[in-house]
Amino acid sequence: MVAVKRFHLIFPEDFQERICNKKKRMSANGTDNSSSKKPPSPSPLRFSKFFQSNMRILVTGGAGFIGSHLVDKLMENEKNEVIVADNYFTGTKENLKKWIGHPRFELIRHDVTEPLLVEVDRIYHLACPASPIFYKYNPVKTIKTNVIGTLNMLGLAKRVGARILLTSTSEVYGDPLEHPQKESYWGNVNPIGVRSCYDEGKRVAETLMFDYHRQHGIEIRIARIFNTYGPRMNIDDGRVVSNFIAQALRNEPLTVQLPGTQTRSFCYVSDMVDGLIRLMEGENTGPINIGNPGEFTMIELAEAVKENPEVKISMVENTPDDPRQRKPDITKAKELLGWEPKVKLRDGLPLMEEDFRLRLGVPRS
Ligand SMILES: O=C(O)[C@H]1O[C@H](OP(=O)(O)OP(=O)(O)OC[C@H]2O[C@@H](n3ccc(=O)[nH]c3=O)[C@H](O)[C@@H]2O)[C@H](O)[C@@H](O)[C@@H]1O
């Protein structure tokens, strides 16, 4: 909470003006009905008299892969002021280095399992490791992040009258018995498996979002994110696209986990960010699937990544409860958000490969 102390400067007129501006914005777009139920409690948190943003946005997990791309997009709008809270478990300051020192940007080392108090209009709640090897590393911490972290962010949304978006996951469908997955599908999740800290954690997070919405009138948005790839993924993230690209660049065999016929649908990160912003600024609570419906087996993905015929594919053991198929039905996203992905896998992979090549220091041959 040390980082929050700097917000405790009191500028009463400025705070009044901010609340007035916020009310005007709400009545103009007619969407923020949470405030009609529970007005934001006035807390004197304005920190600068000199910069007037229209929208102050908190991004939890904003130093991570998707989070940092989201921050880039939000910062493009000069009316936005962005605050990132991240504990750097999987995120890095490196991902945000171009914004550090910018007057509309702030970075707080903060773990969402602890409460946070900042005066914001929007909360994008992304914080949680998403790669299976990372979320399974400390499962108790993962479930705390999803449950206590989401409770803390909902508490903040309630207190300051902010709209909150949760990045949930395709993992709420578990090993799906319905294909492709619609939002109406309740899923097939093992509640006591090694992935449960994440998938059941996200399911509870969704429950909390709807309970706060129904009980306290909080404005919520839920995105169910499907597999996402792109520049800035951790090189040793452990997920399949980053593994295959790093292995190909290092001339190592691509490790296809058995049986290799399991499928995933891969969304390029810029499409993902566009979908999240549309969802946040639209009228629907969700849940809404955000993902690319192009479906590939892991063998097909390996073939697409390895250009060099010298690079081999090695079949290796899989991990428990790995979903056998996954593909989003994005009818809702198309109809309600006017969103669909633009970047095809064959166009996105080279962009990610270029980023990995630079970071690994592998010259173009
Ligand atoms: O990429 C994501 O966005 C998703 O990553 C994980 O879900 P998962 O689909 O299991 O992601 P991966 O670890 O990338 O695995 C995908 C498939 O690739 C296979 N795989 C993985 C790694 C590898 O080296 N080789 C390989 O064949 C796995 O067996 C699995 O079938 C997370 O659990 C999701 O929440 C997250 O949305």
The ligand as a Tripos MOL2 file, in Angstrom:
@<TRIPOS>MOLECULE
LIG
   37    39     1     0     0
SMALL
NO_CHARGES

@<TRIPOS>ATOM
      1 O1         -2.6160  -19.5720  -24.6360 O.co2     1 LIG1
      2 C1         -3.5830  -19.2380  -23.9470 C.2       1 LIG1
      3 O2         -4.0690  -18.1660  -24.0890 O.co2     1 LIG1
      4 C2         -4.1830  -20.2070  -22.9700 C.3       1 LIG1
      5 O3         -3.1430  -21.0000  -22.4390 O.3       1 LIG1
      6 C3         -3.5090  -22.0240  -21.5790 C.3       1 LIG1
      7 O4         -4.2670  -23.0040  -22.1920 O.3       1 LIG1
      8 P1         -3.6730  -24.1660  -23.0900 P.3       1 LIG1
      9 O5         -4.5870  -24.2500  -24.2530 O.co2     1 LIG1
     10 O6         -3.4660  -25.4080  -22.3280 O.co2     1 LIG1
     11 O7         -2.2600  -23.6170  -23.6130 O.3       1 LIG1
     12 P2         -0.9010  -24.3160  -24.0010 P.3       1 LIG1
     13 O8         -0.0750  -24.6410  -22.8220 O.co2     1 LIG1
     14 O9         -0.3210  -23.4170  -25.0160 O.co2     1 LIG1
     15 O10        -1.3190  -25.7090  -24.6560 O.3       1 LIG1
     16 C4         -2.0320  -25.7880  -25.8610 C.3       1 LIG1
     17 C5         -1.8780  -27.1850  -26.4380 C.3       1 LIG1
     18 O11        -0.5500  -27.3230  -26.8910 O.3       1 LIG1
     19 C6          0.0430  -28.4870  -26.3890 C.3       1 LIG1
     20 N1          1.4880  -28.2020  -26.2210 N.ar      1 LIG1
     21 C7          1.9340  -27.3020  -25.3220 C.ar      1 LIG1
     22 C8          3.2750  -27.0210  -25.2070 C.ar      1 LIG1
     23 C9          4.1870  -27.7000  -26.0110 C.ar      1 LIG1
     24 O12         5.4220  -27.4970  -25.9710 O.2       1 LIG1
     25 N2          3.6980  -28.6060  -26.9040 N.ar      1 LIG1
     26 C10         2.3840  -28.8670  -27.0350 C.ar      1 LIG1
     27 O13         2.0120  -29.7060  -27.8780 O.2       1 LIG1
     28 C11        -0.7000  -28.8090  -25.1100 C.3       1 LIG1
     29 O14        -0.6940  -30.1880  -24.8630 O.3       1 LIG1
     30 C12        -2.0960  -28.2860  -25.4310 C.3       1 LIG1
     31 O15        -2.8370  -29.3170  -26.0200 O.3       1 LIG1
     32 C13        -4.2800  -21.3810  -20.4310 C.3       1 LIG1
     33 O16        -4.7110  -22.2990  -19.5170 O.3       1 LIG1
     34 C14        -5.4150  -20.5440  -20.9430 C.3       1 LIG1
     35 O17        -6.0540  -19.8740  -19.9190 O.3       1 LIG1
     36 C15        -4.9100  -19.5120  -21.8620 C.3       1 LIG1
     37 O18        -6.0110  -18.8030  -22.3810 O.3       1 LIG1
@<TRIPOS>BOND
     1     1     2 2
     2     2     3 1
     3     2     4 1
     4     4     5 1
     5     4    36 1
     6     5     6 1
     7     6     7 1
     8     6    32 1
     9     7     8 1
    10     8     9 2
    11     8    10 1
    12     8    11 1
    13    11    12 1
    14    12    13 2
    15    12    14 1
    16    12    15 1
    17    15    16 1
    18    16    17 1
    19    17    18 1
    20    17    30 1
    21    18    19 1
    22    19    20 1
    23    19    28 1
    24    20    21 ar
    25    20    26 ar
    26    21    22 ar
    27    22    23 ar
    28    23    24 2
    29    23    25 ar
    30    25    26 ar
    31    26    27 2
    32    28    29 1
    33    28    30 1
    34    30    31 1
    35    32    33 1
    36    32    34 1
    37    34    35 1
    38    34    36 1
    39    36    37 1
@<TRIPOS>SUBSTRUCTURE
     1 LIG1         1 GROUP 0 **** ****
